[in-house]
Amino acid sequence: MVEEREEPEPHLADALQRLGGLPSRPMPLCEIPLDGMERTPIRIGELDRVLGGGLVAGGVVLIGGDPGIGKSTLMLQAAQRLAKSGHKVLYITGEESAAQTRLRAERLGKSEPQLMVMAETSLGLLLEAVGEVAPAMIVVDSIQTMYAETLESAPGSIAQVREVAASFMRLAKKTGITVFLVGHVTKSGAIAGPRVIEHLVDTVLYFEGEGSHAYRILRAVKNRFGATNEIGVFEMRGEGLIEVENPSALFLSERADAAAGTAVVPCLEGSRPILVEVQALVSPTNYGMPQRAAQGIDRGRLALLIAVLERKVGLALGTSDVFINVAGGLRITEPAADLALAAAIASSYRDEPLDHATLYFGEIGLAGEVRAVSHPDVRLAEGVKLGFSHCVLPQTNAKRIKPPKGMKIIPVKNLAQALKVDKL
């Protein structure tokens, strides 16, 4: 039998002592002070939106995504903006040298004296540096490269990632420093990293987008201090990530006129309405088994819509290939896009273009009914801004709202009725 004593890591204890991190003690909830809990804006509007308004003192934010999608670029831009406003920021890079980081920073904008850079992977040395610098924000890029000396496993392993993340979490909660952890994740989530520490952090942000597209979607999938499923839209350029303040106009900028198989749906991402073009192509099957391909929507949802169109509307899609694409690389998860998808499929099947100034939204049930969706007024208001004059929507939604000026609503009860609208 060997006695083992668990003691706090000396580096973390020293850093907490220097930064004034006091030990916790039980106290009544109503007596807990809320001083210093106001948000600090980063001054990147799309990032502040996703975070819920800015940084929260002591918050730990995990930002994940595929390698090369722009996580480090966004974090360096955020560090520069915060340093420019007078806050001290410590940027820890484990994948580049300090000189390489400065070279990239010069491309993104003017370097600020309040932005400190440290190229190191040892957790102990990092905690010592935090105690000396006393920053308002720390960026760890990336967490897979960091290692704790107390563990024998290699950097990037599950044990190391958990230990490093837990240490930075304790540091943030005790001192009020905001910590950003950058992690790489493949599409299948195979790399051990952000997936195993999502429960530890306060906010989880994921970068979405394809390498062939210049647009990037920053989505909040967890946020203890704000709304989830909020998104920010960026465009990747030579000078870094540029905010897209009007994503609806961006996603519709290359929309073809009088083309069969296209429809526009006002999607709701968090609290933001975005007009998205959905495209459908129906062609005769050249092989025995018809193909069903979907880019940007769930394939199971596509199969459901095809079955309803066959049984309830009478479209003979059993001998046709059906391809669906969401323009701009966006991914739609809400069922409000069902009606637009069904209209696009019917348009392509009949080779009849839909009206160019008409929106479509509504959930389709297995009986062919068009069900109500949330926030129809917000969706219609966004359509008016972009010049749309008509909207096909569920009858239940139409009874509860007053259409905005310049928008004529066309309520429908079922899918068969929707596909017989004159504007179609």
C-alpha positions, 0 to 999 in steps of 0.5 A: 500500500502506497500513500498518494496525496493529490495536491494542486499543480504548483504552476497553477497555484502560483498563477492563481496567487499572482492573479488574485484568484481566491478560494471558493466558499459557500455563500447565499446565492442572493449575496453573490456579487455580479460586479464585473460581469458586463460583456466586453465587445470584441468589435467584430460584429458577427463574432460578438453576435454568436457569443451573445454580445461579447466576452464574459469574464471567466468564460471558456470558449471552444472554437472547432472546425476542420483544419485550414478553415480559418479558426486561427485567422479569426482568433488573431483578428479578435486578439488584435481588435481587443488589444486595440481597445486597450485590453491585454491579450496573450496569444499562445501558439503551439503550431507556429513560431512567434515570427510566423505569427507576427508575419500572419498578423501583419497581413491581417492588420496593424500589430498592437503593443497590448497583444502578447505572443508566446510560442510554447506547448508546456502547460507549466510554462504557459501558466507561469507566463499568464501569472506574469502578464495578467491578460484579459483574454487568452487564446490557446492555438491549438489545444492539441499541441499543449501538454501537461508535464504531470502526464506521460501521454503524448500531446493531443491524446484524450488525457492531455487534452482534458487536463490542459482544458481543465487547467485553463478552465480553473484558471478562468473561473478563479481569475475572470480571464476569458479563455479561447481554446482552438481545436481541430476536428475532422468531418467525422469527429475522429480526432480526439480533441474538442469532442471530449471537452465540450462539456467542460467549456461554457461556449462551443463554436464551430466553423462550417464551410467548404474549401471551394467556397469563400464563405464561412459560417460560425455557429454556436452549438452551446452557449451558457451566456447566450442563444444557441444556434446563432450564426455569424457569416464571414467571407475569406479574403486575402486580408483575413475574414471579412464580416458579411452583414447582409448574408441574404443578399450574399446567398442570392447574389448569383441567383438565375432568372427564370430557372426551373427547380429553384426556390427561396426559403427564409430560414431562421438561424438563431435569431437571424433570418436568412434568405437561402436558395434551394435548388432541385434537379429531377432527371430520368434514371439511367440505371435501375435504382434512382439516385437521391443526393442532397447537399446542405439538407438531411437525406432522410428529409429528402426521402420523406418529401419525395414520398409525400410528393408521390403519394399526395401530389401524384408526381412520378418520381420513382423513375427519376433521379433527384438532386438537391443543393443549398446554394452558398454552402449553407446547411439547413436543419429546420423543417421550415424549408420543406415547402420550398424544397417540395416546390423546387422539386415539382418545378424541376419535374414539370420544367416550369420556373417558379415566380422569382419574387415569391418565398416559400416556407412551411413544414410538410407532414406525412399526410401532405399537410403544411404545418406552421413554423415559428416567427413567420413575421421575422421571415416575411420582414427579411423577404421585404428587405430583399424585394420579395412581394409574395409568400406561400406559407401555412394557413395557420401562420397566416391567421396569426400575423399581419403581413408587412407592407409590400408583401402579399401572403398566400396561405395554403393548407396542404402540399397539393394546394401549394403546388397549384398556386397561380404564382407557381 
